[in-house]
Amino acid sequence: MGSSSPLQPIGPLRDDDPRRCGPYTVLARLRESASAVRYLARGGDGTPVVITAPRASLAELPAFRRRFAAEARTAERLAGGWVPEPLEVSVGGPLPWTATPYVPALTLGEAVALAGPLPERAVRVLGAGLAETLARVHATGAVLHGLAPGTVLLAADGPRLTAFGALGAAEAAQARAGGQLSVRLGYLTPEQAAGHEPGPPSDVFVLGLLLAYAATGTPPLADADAIADAEPALGAVPEDLRPLIARCLAKAPEDRPGAGEAAAALSLEGAAALARGGWLPDPLTEALDAQAARVAALPAPDDEDTDGRTVRVGRQARRGTAADTAAPAGPVVPRPSAAAAPVPPPLPLPPAPQAPAPVPALLPVPAPALPAPAPVPALPAAAGVSAPSAPSAGSAGRGAGPSRRGLLTGLAAGVTGAVLGGGGVLAFASGDAEPPRTDARPAARPRPAVPGVPPRPRWAHEHPATARSTLHAAVWRDRALVLTTDAHTTAVDLTTGKRLWQAAGAPSAHRALTFADGRLLVAGADGFRPVSGSDGTVGRPLPYPAGVRLSSVAGSSGTVVWFTGTAASRTYLFAYDTARAEALWRIQVPDGRAPRTPVHEVLALRPDMLVVRQDPASLTAAQVKAAKGLAVFHAHDRATGARRWFRPFGAARPGGAVSGDESGRLYTAAGTGLYAFDTGTRRPLWQLPGTAAFGRARVAGGTLFVADRDQNVHAFDAATGRARWRRGTEATAGGDVPEVTVGPGGRTLFAADGAQVTAFGAGDGRRLWKFQDAGVRAPGGGDSSAAYSVSVAGAAGVVVRRGRRFYGLPVE
C-alpha cells in the first residue's frame, strides 16, 4: 500500500471558503463530498467541531436549500446511537451549515485503503452498528439510501453514519438549468435494476455489499449487471460471516434478513458492547490518534466576535454573522433538549408528493482521490455513471432509460421529478415540493406504499423513567394515550404524538381506567381520582372503603370496578360502583404468600357471575398443594360476591395462558393443547392438539386468535374450535409466544413478541407487514430489548409499545 498515508491531509482554507459560521471560527478543510465540504472549526471555548456546508455552486439552489433544511431535521430526529447529534443548524443565511462535535474518525474507504480488510470482530461491530440504525429507520417503513464507503465513519468507540438519503449516496451533484439539482447515484440493488421501487430490504442489500467490502477490501459484485444477475464473490469473507452476508445479498428482497435480525446475528449484545476495549486494528487506531493530534495543533480561534443577531435555538443561543442578519429569515432547526433520550424513536418520514424526502444533514464524505496511494475501492457503480446523460452500453442492453421506470422512483420518499436512466440521476426542481413538515403534523399513510412495508408511524414518544420506573398505558376515547407512573399521569395525543397534559396530582402504580361515558379514573393511594381527559384537571377522589388499601385492579365492566384490597390485615375482593362512589360488596380471599398481596384477574363475565384467577406468584404453599399443581378458578355472584364454585379446568397450570370472552367461555392452554370450557355448565366444549405451547387467546367476531411458541398464529371458530387459518410470523421459533391483538374494526390481527410486530389480515391470515426496532444497546443508552405490545386506538389506528417507547401506527 506504500509508505505514504492514503488519508487526505487536513488542508488550508480556500478563498471561497467561509471563515465564520455563527459562533464557530472555521480553521481548515477536513473532507469534501459530491455536494458538501466538511470543515474543522472551534467555538469560543476552543472545542473542535465539524461544520458541514454546501459547495458554493449548490448553495444558492432553492431545491438544495430546502433539502438541506429537511436533512437537518432528519439528523436531529435520528440523533443518538451511531448518528451524530447536530449541535447547531443555520438554514436561513446565505450559506446553510450544520455543526456537530468533532470525533477522530476515518471513512470506511480510507480505513480499507490504509490497513486493508478489517478483522472479523471489526466487521461485526461495523455491521451491527449500521444495522441497528437501519432497524430504527425501517421501523417507520422508510428507506435510508445512505450507505457507502464514504458515508460511514470509523471512530474509536464504533461506527458513525452520516448520510440519510440520495444526496448522501451521491457520486455527483450539480446545478442544472431552471434551478434544478441533479444527483447521480453510484450503485443499484437487484430490485432497482429490475425496475422496482426499493424498500427496506434494499438497504440490507447495500449493508451486505459494505460488509463484504470491509471484510475483503474488494466489492463482491463488480457492476450493475453483476448485481442484477451474478452471485457475489464471498470466498474471502470469514466463514462465520459468510452466511449472513450471503443472505443480505440475496437477489429477492424477501429472502434477506431484517435489519434487526442482522444486527442480532452480528452482535447479540449490541455493537457498543462488542466495541468495548477497542475494535480497530492498530494502524487505524494510530491514524485516529495522529488525526486528533493534527486537530489539536490547529490555531485557536481569535477572541474577536462578529457583529450579528443572536437567535435562540432550544436552550442555546445561535449567533449569526452580519451576512446572516441581512438574509431573509429562514427556518431554524432547534438543538435537541439535553434531557432527550440518547436513542430517540424512529422518524416518521413524509410521503410523496407533499414533502421532500429526508436526506442527510451531514453529507457523505467519500474517500478522496490521492496522487500517491492506490485509489480507495468503491461499491459497484450503476451502469453509465461516468456522466449523468450517458447510459452505458450495458445498461442500454438491459433496457436503460424510461422503460426502467422504477430504477430510482421512490429512491427517497417524497421526491418528485426523478430523472430515470442508466446513470441513476435524480433531479430536484426549484419548486418541486412544499417546505418540510413540522413535527406538529407529521405525514403518514394508512397503507404501506410497498407490500410488506409497515405504515409509517404518525409519531413516536419516549416516556422518561421515574423513581420506581412503573409505566402503564391505556387509551382514552380513541383520542389520547394515557400513561400512568408513580410520579404523574400523562396524556399523549393519538394523532400527533404531542403531550396534551401532565397531571402531577394523579400518580398511580396501576393502569388508568376508562369508561364508555368518557370518564377517566386513576387509582391512587386514597381513592379513584377523576381526571379530565381533555386538559388533565384532577378532581376530588372517589374514596375507597374505610381503612382499605388497594393492591391491584382485577377488571371493570360498565361503571363497576373489581379490585383486591387489604383492611385490618385481611385481603378482600371488592366490587366498587364508580358512578355512586361506593362499594357494592366485599368477600374475603386468601392473603397470599408473604410478602405478596394476592393479585386477581377477572377472566370471564357472565350476566350472573364473574370468573377470576389468582396470580400464581402469590399462591401459598397450602394453596398449591391443595390444587395438586393445577390452576384453580373462582366464580363469584355479580350481585352479592358470594362464591359460586372454585375448581380447576382441565390440565391448566397456575401460570398457564388463560383468557375468557363475553360469552363466558374460558380458553386454557395446557402442554401443547388448547381447550375451551363453558363456565356456566363447567363442561369442556372442545380441545385442539398442537405442536408447541399456546399463548393467550383473543376472541373477536366469533373467531378465536392465538399464537404458539413455534411462532405460528392460528384462527379458530370460537364456538367449535374448527380451524380457519394458520400463518407463521417468520420470527425465530422457540422464543416468546407472541401476544395477539385484534385491530380496530377487526380487520387486522397483530402478533407481538420480543423480536417484532407482525400484522395479518384477520379474515384470511395474509401476512401484511412487520414492524421492528433495533432492540440493542446504544452508546450511552440503556437496554431497549423489551418485548413489543400493541394497544388498539380506534380510528387513530394502533399504538405499538416497546419498553418506554411508543409509536402511533395508522391502520385501516
Salt bridges, closest charged atoms under 4 A:
ASP17 OD2 - ARG29 NE 2.82
GLU32 OE1 - ARG14 NH2 3.99
GLU32 OE1 - ARG29 NH1 2.93
GLU32 OE2 - ARG55 NH1 2.66
GLU110 OE1 - ARG31 NH2 3.18
GLU120 OE2 - ARG124 NE 3.19
ASP157 OD1 - ARG160 NH2 2.99
GLU191 OE1 - ARG256 NH2 2.75
ASP203 OD2 - HIS138 NE2 2.92
ASP225 OD1 - ARG398 NE 3.62
ASP229 OD2 - ARG398 NH1 2.95
GLU261 OE2 - ARG247 NH1 3.01
ASP305 OD1 - ARG20 NH2 3.26
ASP305 OD2 - ARG319 NE 3.38
ASP432 OD1 - ARG66 NH2 3.33
ASP439 OD1 - ARG77 NH2 2.56
GLU462 OE1 - ARG805 NE 2.56
ASP517 OD2 - ARG519 NE 2.92
ASP526 OD2 - ARG529 NH2 3.01
ASP577 OD2 - ARG580 NE 3.32
GLU582 OE2 - ARG580 NH1 3.45
GLU601 OE2 - ARG696 NH2 2.39
ASP608 OD2 - ARG644 NH1 3.29
ASP637 OD2 - ARG644 NH2 3.09
ASP661 OD2 - ARG665 NH1 3.59
ASP678 OD1 - ARG606 NH1 3.36
ASP708 OD2 - HIS714 NE2 2.84
ASP717 OD2 - ARG724 NH2 2.80
GLU730 OE2 - ARG767 NH2 3.15
GLU730 OE1 - LYS770 NZ 2.60
ASP764 OD2 - ARG766 NE 2.89
ASP773 OD2 - ARG805 NH1 3.16
ASP783 OD2 - ARG777 NH2 3.75
GLU812 OE1 - ARG447 NH1 3.01
